[in-house]
Amino acid sequence: MRSLRQTWHHLCTLGLFGLLALGVQTSVSAQAYPNKPIKMIVPFPAGGTTDIVARIVAQRMSESMGQPVTIDNRGGAGGAIGADLMAKAAPDGYTIMMHNLSFPLASVAQTLANRSPFNVDTDFAGVSIAVYVPFVWTSSPSVPAKDLRELAALLRGNPALQYNYGSTGPGSTMHVLGEAFKKESKVNITHIPFKGAAPLKQELLAGRLQVGGDQLSSSLAEIKAGTLKALATTASKRIPGLPDVPTVRELGFPNLELEGWNGVFAPAKTPKDIIDRLNREVIAAVRHPDVVKRLNDLGAEGVGSTPAEQDAMLRRQMDQFRAIIREMRLE
């Protein structure tokens, strides 16, 4: 009996030491992180709002973390290509991603179409909502409509008009909103997918595309210069920098209301201490005075939320548009 008690005591002691050793190892790991460069995937080409914001935030994080935070643009499929790479990356904090409001919409569309390469519910861990950036419908100045309501009236009154609208890919924000607009307005307008907001904007500026949309930062300068026309914002209130641009709700399209954001994610199973470190760094970055000014100049507002708030935003917008996307049978 005494031998059994001694053996049990010995095993318990070993277990305790093992737990202590694991705690020490985790602590050392947290203190050592990061000890090499961090890659931030942007699932869109360079030049769009997500890319612009990511570069501003990454620059500040590089300075504060003592390691380069580099941008890796992986555009295509409404952001799914870059998101899939991030989902399959090692959960060690050295591969993270900045995405936007297209993430929940495209994820729902791809899942309903049985072609999602990842599981949005289990493959990602929120780090922080970095910024709020309103989403704005835009058009070429040649379009004879001053807002979204007039665009609907124009298309209904002229069924022969061959108008196209551009998006950043199947299931992306503009694709979902464009199809919802078609349904509500009973108009004909054709979807043209692009790999990102930058090539979409170039087609609008050239007059080869009539309608598009993206988060404000990538088109604010052109809107103010008059080379692009702002038809509406999907935000719940008017944008301070563009007070004459009405909201979709004001124009009679409440179902198109959608808050714009950019946020940071990590692969699922990334250790909590690393998530917490990244969260602190993102918050510090977007609240730094120099960054605040740069973001404000772009029509963006620094946020810095908890990981839980980022996860909740993703799922709330998925729930908001799931029924609409299912009905549209987007592919």
Disulfide bonds with the S-S distance in Angstrom:
none
